């Protein structure tokens, strides 16, 4: 036992976080294959159970089998728990359980939480976890209550309550799962203003990141916020506006529908219109939004809004021959380098996955495959409708892409790179670029 503890203590944080997600996914797949989980007459293969578990833990929402049509109430509860664990993070849940048991949180646990929530200091880690758990409970309880006002009009009270709780958990954790059945998602409620706005609110706050929400609650005025909060809020608002206008211009949908899909494409995955009927221009807009995704320390995926902002500012600074800055603050070269590295790694993962999918799934168009891979990597869950018809090999590729998107390509790379930075450096020389 002592050797096991020593082994885990010596592992880098990225490796432990990735291993934790992998173990939860495997446990979830096992639970989804139990007879008590599957409805009578329904069939769930091993690959579909693994796909569903991965999609839930990675808060994606891509579905190979409809949750309501194939799983019992117990099975749906398992999926909801997997979404919650995946959204909050294995480490945050673990620390929460330690606190609930009245035990002290160790240094290693604090390191893991710091890495998982992407914070810069160990100070106040326990208070941060408590705030995150309480905030999640409040948002999801409020979302469930408002959703119940809508679903209770079409379902029995108990059934409506179950749908509302599941929907609120899925929305706040930016996972596009639903339990309405028939692979219809939220299309029947495309004109329901209350459900649309409730879902959008949960998605937006879940995607902003816990640190940003806490910063807003503490400082209240925009000019007093930390640079990170200003960047996240400004970028998120800009993307929502551009996405809404672009979708309205390319698709025959209402302004409410355009706004909802612009919000949802930022890693949530709910849809109020059939995505498979969108034009290539509309699908491209969604791909861009899905690739950028949510914000650091949130329940969403993608390269993150702050990464996109830093790259945009770097390009802008190079064109104007100015230093990289925003809101009267300079942005470090380390941030710039990391932003470009994350984007390049993400693009590489997507490129390899698209290439493999084109070979494995020749019956689907390039845009369908490209959209599916982007959705999987951004942990979004939007689909043109091809997911259930993919082969075992195709689903396996998407499982790996979803896992990479949730854990992060940069984190996965750091799993195997744990060496100290050398003191000696080579002399500098310029090369011709461009």
C-alpha positions in Angstrom: 0.0 0.0 0.0 2.9 2.4 0.9 4.5 1.7 -2.5 1.2 2.5 -4.3 0.8 5.8 -2.5 4.4 6.6 -3.3 3.9 5.8 -7.0 0.9 8.1 -7.3 2.6 10.8 -5.3 5.4 10.9 -7.9 3.1 11.1 -10.9 2.7 14.5 -12.7 -0.7 16.2 -12.2 -1.7 15.9 -15.8 -1.2 12.1 -15.8 -3.3 11.7 -12.6 -6.1 13.9 -14.0 -6.2 12.0 -17.3 -6.1 8.6 -15.5 -8.9 9.7 -13.2 -11.1 10.6 -16.2 -10.2 7.3 -17.9 -11.2 5.3 -14.8 -14.5 7.1 -14.4 -15.3 6.5 -18.1 -14.6 2.7 -17.8 -16.7 2.5 -14.6 -19.5 4.3 -16.4 -19.4 2.0 -19.3 -19.6 -1.0 -17.0 -22.6 0.4 -15.2 -24.3 1.2 -18.5 -24.0 -2.5 -19.5 -25.8 -3.8 -16.4 -29.2 -5.3 -17.0 -30.8 -2.9 -14.4 -29.6 0.0 -16.6 -31.0 -1.1 -20.0 -34.7 -1.1 -20.8 -36.4 -4.4 -21.7 -36.1 -5.1 -25.4 -33.4 -2.5 -25.9 -29.8 -3.5 -26.9 -26.7 -1.6 -26.0 -23.3 -2.9 -27.3 -20.0 -2.5 -25.5 -18.8 0.1 -27.9 -22.0 2.1 -27.5 -21.8 1.9 -23.7 -18.2 3.1 -23.8 -19.1 5.8 -26.3 -22.0 7.1 -24.1 -19.9 7.0 -21.0 -17.1 8.9 -22.7 -19.5 11.4 -24.1 -21.0 12.0 -20.6 -17.8 12.2 -18.7 -16.2 14.4 -21.3 -19.5 16.5 -21.2 -19.9 16.2 -25.0 -23.4 15.0 -25.7 -22.7 13.0 -28.9 -25.0 10.0 -28.7 -24.7 6.6 -30.4 -27.9 5.4 -28.7 -30.8 7.6 -27.5 -30.6 7.8 -23.7 -34.4 7.8 -23.1 -35.1 5.0 -25.5 -32.4 2.6 -24.3 -31.8 3.3 -20.6 -34.0 2.9 -17.6 -34.4 5.7 -15.0 -31.4 4.2 -13.2 -29.4 4.3 -16.4 -30.4 7.9 -17.0 -29.3 8.7 -13.4 -26.0 7.1 -14.1 -25.5 9.3 -17.2 -26.5 12.4 -15.2 -23.9 11.5 -12.5 -21.2 11.0 -15.1 -22.0 14.4 -16.6 -21.8 16.0 -13.2 -18.5 14.3 -12.4 -17.1 15.2 -15.8 -18.2 18.8 -15.7 -16.9 19.6 -12.2 -13.8 17.4 -12.7 -12.7 14.3 -10.9 -10.4 16.2 -8.6 -13.0 18.7 -7.5 -15.5 15.9 -6.7 -12.8 14.0 -4.8 -11.9 17.0 -2.7 -15.6 17.6 -2.1 -16.0 14.1 -0.8 -12.9 14.5 1.5 -14.4 17.7 2.9 -17.8 16.1 3.4 -16.0 13.3 5.4 -14.4 16.0 7.6 -10.9 15.1 6.6 -8.0 17.4 5.7 -7.2 18.0 2.1 -3.6 17.1 1.4 -1.0 18.9 -0.7 -1.2 16.5 -3.6 -5.0 17.0 -3.8 -4.5 20.8 -3.8 -2.0 20.5 -6.7 -4.5 18.4 -8.7 -7.3 20.9 -8.1 -5.0 23.8 -9.1 -4.1 22.0 -12.3 -7.7 21.0 -13.1 -9.3 24.4 -12.4 -6.3 26.2 -14.1 -5.6 28.6 -11.2 -2.3 30.2 -10.5 -2.0 29.8 -6.8 -2.5 27.2 -4.0 -4.0 29.9 -1.8 -7.7 29.4 -1.0 -8.0 26.1 -3.0 -10.3 24.5 -0.4 -12.5 27.6 -0.3 -12.6 27.7 -4.1 -13.8 24.0 -4.2 -16.5 24.8 -1.7 -17.6 27.8 -3.7 -17.6 25.8 -7.0 -19.8 23.1 -5.5 -22.2 25.5 -3.9 -22.4 27.6 -7.1 -23.1 24.5 -9.2 -25.9 23.4 -6.8 -27.5 26.9 -6.9 -27.4 27.2 -10.7 -28.6 23.7 -11.3 -31.4 24.0 -8.8 -32.6 27.2 -10.3 -32.4 25.8 -13.8 -34.3 22.7 -12.8 -37.1 24.8 -11.3 -37.5 27.0 -14.4 -37.3 24.0 -16.7 -40.0 22.2 -14.7 -42.4 25.1 -15.5 -42.0 24.1 -19.2 -41.8 20.3 -19.1 -44.7 20.0 -16.6 -47.0 21.2 -19.4 -46.2 18.1 -21.4 -45.3 15.4 -18.9 -46.6 14.1 -15.6 -45.1 16.0 -12.6 -42.7 13.2 -11.5 -41.5 12.6 -15.0 -41.2 16.3 -15.7 -39.2 16.7 -12.5 -36.7 14.0 -13.7 -36.4 15.6 -17.1 -35.9 19.1 -15.6 -33.1 17.9 -13.2 -31.4 16.0 -16.0 -31.7 18.9 -18.4 -30.3 21.4 -15.8 -27.3 19.2 -15.0 -26.6 18.7 -18.7 -27.0 22.4 -19.6 -24.8 23.9 -16.8 -22.1 21.3 -17.5 -22.3 22.2 -21.2 -23.3 18.6 -22.2 -26.0 18.3 -24.9 -27.7 15.2 -23.6 -31.5 15.0 -23.3 -34.0 12.4 -22.2 -36.9 13.4 -24.4 -36.5 10.4 -26.6 -36.5 9.9 -30.4 -33.2 11.8 -30.9 -35.3 15.0 -31.1 -33.2 17.0 -28.6 -35.0 20.4 -27.9 -36.5 20.7 -31.4 -40.1 20.5 -30.0 -39.3 23.6 -27.8 -37.6 25.8 -30.4 -40.2 28.5 -29.9 -40.4 28.2 -26.1 -38.7 31.4 -24.9 -38.5 30.4 -21.2 -36.8 27.1 -21.9 -34.5 28.6 -24.5 -33.4 31.4 -22.3 -33.1 29.2 -19.2 -30.9 26.7 -21.1 -28.8 29.6 -22.6 -28.2 31.1 -19.2 -27.0 27.8 -17.7 -24.7 27.2 -20.7 -23.3 30.7 -20.6 -22.5 30.7 -16.9 -21.2 27.1 -17.0 -19.0 28.1 -19.9 -17.6 31.4 -18.4 -15.7 29.5 -15.7 -16.0 29.4 -12.0 -13.2 31.9 -11.4 -14.8 34.5 -13.6 -18.2 34.1 -11.9 -16.6 34.4 -8.4 -14.6 37.5 -9.6 -17.8 39.2 -10.9 -19.6 38.5 -7.6 -16.7 39.9 -5.6 -15.8 43.0 -7.6 -19.1 43.6 -9.4 -17.9 46.4 -11.7 -16.2 45.5 -15.0 -13.3 47.9 -14.7 -12.4 46.3 -11.3 -12.3 42.8 -12.7 -9.1 40.8 -13.2 -7.6 40.8 -16.7 -8.6 37.2 -17.2 -12.3 37.9 -16.4 -12.3 40.9 -18.7 -10.9 38.9 -21.5 -13.3 36.0 -21.0 -16.4 38.2 -20.8 -15.5 40.4 -23.7 -14.6 37.5 -26.0 -17.6 35.5 -25.0 -20.0 38.4 -25.8 -18.3 39.1 -29.1 -18.5 35.5 -30.2 -22.2 35.3 -29.1 -23.0 38.4 -31.2 -21.0 37.3 -34.3 -22.3 33.8 -34.1 -25.9 34.9 -33.8 -25.7 37.3 -36.7 -23.8 34.8 -38.9 -26.3 32.0 -38.3 -29.3 34.2 -38.9 -27.7 35.4 -42.2 -26.9 31.8 -43.4 -29.9 29.8 -42.1 -33.7 30.2 -42.3 -34.2 30.3 -38.5 -35.6 32.8 -36.0 -33.4 35.3 -34.1 -34.1 33.2 -30.9 -33.0 30.1 -32.8 -29.8 31.8 -34.1 -29.0 33.1 -30.6 -29.6 29.6 -29.0 -27.4 27.8 -31.5 -24.7 30.4 -31.2 -24.7 29.8 -27.4 -25.0 26.1 -27.7 -22.2 25.7 -30.2 -19.8 27.0 -27.6 -19.5 23.4 -26.2 -23.1 22.7 -25.0 -24.5 20.7 -27.9 -28.3 21.3 -27.6 -30.1 22.0 -30.8 -33.6 23.5 -31.5 -33.2 23.0 -35.2 -32.1 19.9 -37.3 -28.3 20.6 -37.7 -28.2 18.1 -40.6 -30.4 20.6 -42.6 -28.0 23.5 -42.2 -26.1 24.9 -45.2 -22.3 24.4 -45.4 -21.9 28.1 -44.5 -24.0 27.6 -41.3 -22.1 24.4 -40.4 -18.8 26.3 -40.9 -19.9 29.0 -38.5 -20.8 26.3 -35.9 -17.4 24.7 -36.5 -15.5 27.9 -35.7 -17.6 28.4 -32.5 -17.1 24.8 -31.5 -13.3 25.0 -32.0 -13.0 28.1 -29.8 -15.3 26.7 -27.2 -15.8 27.9 -23.6 -13.4 29.4 -21.1 -10.6 28.0 -18.8 -11.8 26.6 -15.5 -15.3 26.0 -16.9 -17.3 22.9 -17.7 -16.8 23.4 -21.5 -14.1 22.4 -24.0 -12.5 23.8 -27.1 -9.2 25.8 -27.2 -10.9 28.3 -24.9 -11.9 31.9 -25.4 -8.8 33.3 -23.7 -6.5 31.3 -26.0 -8.4 32.7 -29.1 -8.1 36.2 -27.6 -4.4 36.0 -27.0 -3.7 34.8 -30.5 -5.9 37.5 -32.0 -4.1 40.2 -30.0 -0.7 38.7 -31.0 -1.6 38.9 -34.7 -3.0 42.4 -34.2 0.1 43.5 -32.3 2.4 42.1 -35.0 0.5 43.9 -37.8 0.6 47.2 -35.8 4.2 46.5 -34.6 3.0 47.0 -31.0 3.4 44.9 -27.8 0.6 42.4 -27.0 -1.7 44.0 -24.5 -5.4 44.3 -23.5 -7.3 46.5 -21.1 -4.1 48.5 -20.3 -2.2 45.4 -19.3 0.6 43.6 -21.2 0.2 39.9 -22.0 3.2 37.8 -21.2 5.2 36.0 -23.9 4.6 32.7 -22.0 0.8 33.2 -22.5 1.3 33.9 -26.2 3.5 30.8 -26.7 1.1 28.6 -24.8 -1.9 29.9 -26.7 -0.2 29.1 -30.1 0.9 25.7 -28.8 -2.6 24.7 -27.7 -4.1 25.8 -31.0 -1.5 24.0 -33.1 -1.8 20.8 -31.0 -5.6 21.0 -31.2 -5.5 21.5 -35.0 -3.1 18.5 -35.3 -5.4 16.2 -33.3 -8.4 17.3 -35.4 -6.5 16.9 -38.7 -5.4 13.4 -37.8 -8.9 12.4 -36.6 -10.5 13.8 -39.8 -8.1 11.9 -42.0 -8.8 8.6 -40.1 -12.5 9.2 -40.2 -12.4 9.9 -44.0 -10.8 6.4 -44.4 -13.0 4.6 -42.0 -16.3 6.3 -43.0 -16.3 6.7 -46.8 -20.1 6.9 -47.0 -20.3 10.3 -45.3 -19.3 13.6 -46.8 -16.2 15.5 -45.7 -18.3 18.3 -44.1 -20.3 15.7 -42.0 -17.0 14.1 -40.8 -15.3 17.4 -40.2 -18.3 18.7 -38.2 -18.5 15.5 -36.1 -14.8 15.6 -35.2 -14.8 19.3 -34.3 -17.9 18.6 -32.2 -16.2 15.7 -30.4 -12.9 17.7 -29.8 -14.8 20.7 -28.6 -16.9 18.5 -26.3 -20.0 20.0 -27.9 -22.3 17.2 -29.0 -23.9 18.8 -32.0 -24.2 16.4 -34.9 -25.5 16.3 -38.4 -27.1 13.0 -37.5 -24.4 10.5 -38.5 -23.2 9.4 -35.0 -25.5 6.3 -34.5 -24.5 5.1 -38.0 -20.7 5.2 -37.5 -18.7 2.0 -37.5 -17.0 0.6 -34.4 -13.7 2.0 -35.6 -15.2 5.4 -36.3 -16.8 5.5 -32.8 -13.4 4.5 -31.3 -11.7 7.5 -33.1 -14.4 9.8 -31.7 -14.0 8.4 -28.2 -10.2 9.2 -28.3 -11.0 12.7 -29.7 -13.6 13.4 -27.0 -11.1 12.3 -24.3 -8.4 14.5 -25.7 -10.7 17.4 -26.0 -11.9 17.1 -22.4 -8.5 16.5 -20.8 -6.7 18.8 -23.2 -4.1 18.1 -25.8 -1.6 20.2 -23.8 -2.3 18.2 -20.6 -1.9 14.9 -22.4 1.4 16.0 -23.8 2.6 17.1 -20.4 1.8 13.6 -19.1 5.1 12.4 -20.7 7.1 15.5 -20.3 8.1 16.0 -16.7 11.7 17.2 -16.9 13.2 20.3 -15.4 14.0 23.1 -17.7 17.8 23.1 -18.5 19.8 26.1 -17.4 22.0 26.2 -20.5 20.6 27.8 -23.6 21.7 27.9 -27.3 22.7 31.1 -28.8 20.0 32.9 -30.7 19.9 33.4 -34.5 17.2 34.6 -36.8 15.7 32.6 -39.7 13.6 33.8 -42.7 9.9 33.2 -42.1 7.0 33.9 -44.4 
